[in-house]
Amino acid sequence: MRFLKPCLLLMAVLLSGALSAAAQTTLARKGKPVARIVAADGSSVNRRAAALLQRFVREASGAELPLLEGVAPRRGDVVIGASDTTSLTEDGFRLQSRDGVLYVSSGGDKGALYGVVTLLERYLGVDYLAANTYTIDRRPTIELPAMDCFENPAFRYRQSQGYGMALDETYRDFLRLEEPRDIFAGGMWVHTFNQLLPASVYGREHPEYYSFINGERRPGKASQWCLTNPEVLELVAAKVDSVFKANPGMNIISISQNDSNFTYCRCEECERVNQYEGAPSGNYIRFLNKLAERFPDKEFSTLAYLFTMEPPLHVKPLPNVNIMLCDIDCDREVPLTDNASGQKFVRALEGWSAISDNIFVWDYGINFDNMVSPFPNFPVLKPNIELFRRNHVTMHFSQIGGSYGGDFSELRTYVVSKLMWNPDQDTDELMLRFMTEYYGDAASYIYQYEKLLEGGLLASGQRLWIYDSPVSHKDGMLNDASRKRYNELFDRAESSVAGDSMLLARVRMARLPLMYSDLEIARTKREKDVDAVVRELDTFERYVSGFGVETLNERHNSPLDYCKLYRERYLPSERQSKALGARIIWLDEPAARYREVGERTLTDGLFGGASFVESWTGWEGCDAAFIVDLGEEKEFTSVEADFLHQLGQWVLLPKSVTYALSSDDETWREFGRVEFPEDQSVQVKFVPARVESPQPVRARYIRVSVEGTKICPSWHYGVGCPCWFFIDEVSVF
């Protein structure tokens, strides 16, 4: 099935006269070259565009069109990089037949390249679906009609996170996407504070350069700068000057906060500005404006992220200050305009757009904690992108599908790249086009699956967020009846392409998130068909191993490690804990939202997963103590508590845990103590604290006393701020 793409996206089509035979451009006839490809000059973009046209004409017809440069065109030629730039913006292009010559004009940057891409898509049937994967209409004769049309992109810079772009540069060209390395000098894109003034270099001798948090200066790789310190400005200006000199021709750099929340400076002078401006962003814009004044021919990008999301009350960014506004805290089940978290972001966006025409939106559409998990957010993409376009956004990063094996990674990258170029396209049409070409006869079943997921999500009223877990949706879009239906659809999808190994592999890759959901939900249930779970685990392990899927989450845990852990941690054990169902008595209560959960889950025999949205019980910035009441005196030799390590969520291991025993809840004797070494690794881990006696002991009550880390250390993202620790199961054997 072939879908023709309209040449014009954002502007009206300018039709030329009738498409007579004389007005056509013949590229190839009966497999022989007819036209020549002429690059108007020797720029790298024109040469790449010319080579791209030559390559695909050769693949379609067998004809090798000659490439020339800087020569006068003759009738029948295709001229790349012609200079009719009327009404064109950056990356825009014009396709125009004039005097028997087809001109591909550019509005700047990659316009000529995208003009050629449009020719290939529209007239040669080239549709790039994934790395090294595309359609093409093969025919020995290629004729193009006369044309006069132009396109401009909705955003001057468009970025997404598709793993395939690193594997196939041509794929990126067809997606019309760019990367930070294309425009940001010296690799200075985001979170650059510690790159420019590393705390490891300056922190010891100059702690005054860094944030004042909770009563003291706290240098650290995630600490922010004291932006009212004039020495910081001079040092950064000197660094900026050297970066631009080392990268001639590049004119934008990011001067932006480290990746952390609440770590901005509260010294007396900074806090005075914060109060006057009504938001910490005021200090940042004042600082960026000073740099922008010193380098008026350069552009400075800075984050409006977490604590800087809200615009300041008084100061306005200079025109060469670019605001990179991030919607990281927003839920994704509906467009940003339709829920409370999104509406808060919309108010910030409208506030920034009132004082700046230079806005870069970083939009999140990915599940960082469970990339191999269903994430049905396709319906929100178009309305959100339209929202950005209405509010002066000129640059856009959609972080939506970067991981190999993640939920519809290729489809997400395809759809969002088309919408960032032209938000007026229809999302479902794009999805169907991709699915038909990528999954063949299985497309209709996979499309039904995704639509049912979307409907199930809305019907459940459950949020969809970027640290989501399938377990959060086990009573909603991933309930037992729904998952049964989804699996039936995938069974039919696999059956429909069983004779094509390539299509079958793609369908099975698309099924991985559903299989992962089945496994994650099964581990939360005491009553389950263990043999069926083991079969699905075996199949999931075989698929991720065969496909080479390496990433389960942003923390670099792998699916194969997950499978190994599942067998050890979640499948039923022959031993049963003597604390199963034991009563919990709080001495130091957990955070309020975990109290009721902890009373049930600390002794339910089920272990928590990588996301702390279920099973885990957490304390923030403090120590903890509670008693496990076994109900009667029992004999045992070991006590073990299970702790979570997840640095990205400010969940650190505590310093120690101590167990004490009692038969009457009055007289206590220490049973043992476990100390935790500091762990700076980013992987999610489950760390047991086990104490074992060589001889059996008897007790009814077990007191668990935890010494928390309390404050995030200097190397952590939350330097100087309270950190969490989480416990799940307390096991007694």
C-alpha positions, 0 to 999 in steps of 0.5 A: 500500500503506497501513501503519497505525501503532500509536497506542501505542509505549512504554506499554500501550494503554488501551482504552475501551468498544466503538466505537459510532457515538455514540462516534465523532468525525466530522471531515467528512461528504461534504466538509463540516465537522462537528467544530470544533478547539478550542485549550485555550489560545493557546500556539504549540504548540497553535495549530500543532497545531490548524492542522496538523489543519485543513490535512490534514483539508481536504486529505483531505476538502475540509472546512475545520474551524473553529478556536477558542480557549479556548471550552468544547467541545461534543460532536464537538469536537477539543480540542488541549492538554487537561490530562490529563497522567497518566503523560505525559513531555515530548513525550508525549501522550494521545488520549482520547475522553470525553463525545463529545469527542476530547482531545489532551493534552500532557505538555509541550513539543510533546506536543499537536503530536505527538498530532495528527501521530499522528492524521493518520498513523493515520487519514488515512494521512499519511506524511511521506517527505521535504520536501513529500513525503507520502501521504494518504488522500483521502475526503469523510467522515472518522470517528475511532473512540473511543480512549484511549491515550498515547505517550511518546518514548524520549528527551526530545530527538531530533535528526537531520541531514536537509537537508529539515527546513530546506525544510519545517517540517511535515516536521520535525513529522512526524519528531518531531525537534528542533534545537539552536536549539529549546533551546540558549540563544544558539546555544551548542550544541557546541564553544563554548569559542572562542565564549565566550573567542575566542583572537583576543580573549584569546590575545595578552594572556592565553595562560594561559587556554589549553592548555599543549601540548608545553612552551608555552601555545598559544592558538588557535581549537581550543585548549582552556581551562586549566580550573584557572585561576580567571580563566577560570571567572569570565569564563565565568560572566559570559558565561553569565549574559549569554547566559541574560539575552539568551535568556529562557525558554531554560534550557540551554547547552553549555560544551564543548571545541573540535573537536579531539583531544589539545589539552587543557591539560597544565600542572602543575595541570591534569595533577595533576587529570588524573592523579587523575581518571584521565582529562582529563574530570575537569577538565571535570566539575569546571569544569562543576559549579562553573558548575552550582552558580552557576546551579542553575536552568539546565542545562549540557551538555558533551562527552564526546568524543575525549580526554574520552570516558572518565568520571572516577574520582572527581568526579560530574556534578551533576544539571544537568550534561548529558553529551554522549557521542560515539561518533565513533571507532567502526566501524559494520559491526556494533552497538557491542556487537560490535566492539572500537571499539564495546565501548570506547565501551560501557564509557565509556557504562556508566561515565557512566551509573553516575554520571549520569542526564542523558546525551546521545548523539551517534551517527554514521552518516554517511560524512564523506569520501564522503557520496555513497557506499554506507554500509549501516549500517541493521542497527545503528541499532535495537540501538544506540538500544536500548543508549542507552535502557538506559543512562540516555540522555535526549537523542539526536542521530543524525547519519546522513543530512544531505546532499542526494544522499547515500546514502539520505538521506531513508530514513535520516532517516525510519527513525532518526526513527521509532526514536528515538521508539520503538526497539521498531519493526522496521527492515526494516518501516520501510525497506519502508514508506518504499521502497514509498511513495517508489520505487513499483514499484522498491522491491523492487529497491532493497531487494534492493540494500541487503540485498545490500550489508549481507550483502556488508559482513559477509561481507567482514569489512571495517570501516565507518567515518565516513571510509570510501572505496569503494576500501576495499571494492573486494574486499568488498561493492563487488567487481566481481561484486557491483557488476555485480549491484547495477547489474542491480538498478538497471537493473530498478528504473529500467525498472519506473518508466520511465513516471513521471518523479518515481519515476525521478528518485528511483531515479536519485538512489538510484543515485548512490552506486553510480555514484560507487563504480564511478568511484572503484574504476575510477580505482585500476585500470590495466586498465579499459574507458576508454570505459565509465568515461567514459560512467559519468562523463558520466551521473554528471555529468549526474545530479548537475547535473540534481538539483542535488547540491552536496556530495560530502564534509564538506569542501565539495567538489562532485560537479561539481568531482569530475567535472572533476578526474576527467577531468584527474587519473584518465583515462589521459594520452597522456604516460607518466611516465618514473618509472613502476614506478621503485624507491623508496629511503627516506632518511627512512621514512614512517609504518610503515603507509605504507612498503610502500604507498609503495614501490608507489604512488609510481610506479604511475601512478595518483593517489590520491583524497580519502581517504588510505586508498589510494595516499597515503604519509604522514609525521607531524611530521617532514621526509622524503626518498627517492630515485626510481631510474629504473633507468637514466639517462633524459632529461627536463625536469620532475619533479612530486610530488603532495601532499594537502591535507585539514585535517580530517584534520590533513593539511597541505601541507609548507613546501617540496619540493626535487629533486636529480638524480644519475647515480651516487647519489653526486654530486648537483645541485639541480634545483629547489625549490617552496615552499608558501604556507599554506592554511587552506581546508577543501576537499580539494585535490591540490597539485602541486609541479612543477619544469621545466627549459627544457633536457632533463637526464639522470639515473638518480636523483631525490632528493625532500626535503620540509620538513614543517610538523611542528606544527599552527599556532594556527588549526588544529584540532590546534594544537600537535600533530604534523601530517601530509603525504601524497605520492602520485605522483612523475611525470617527463616 
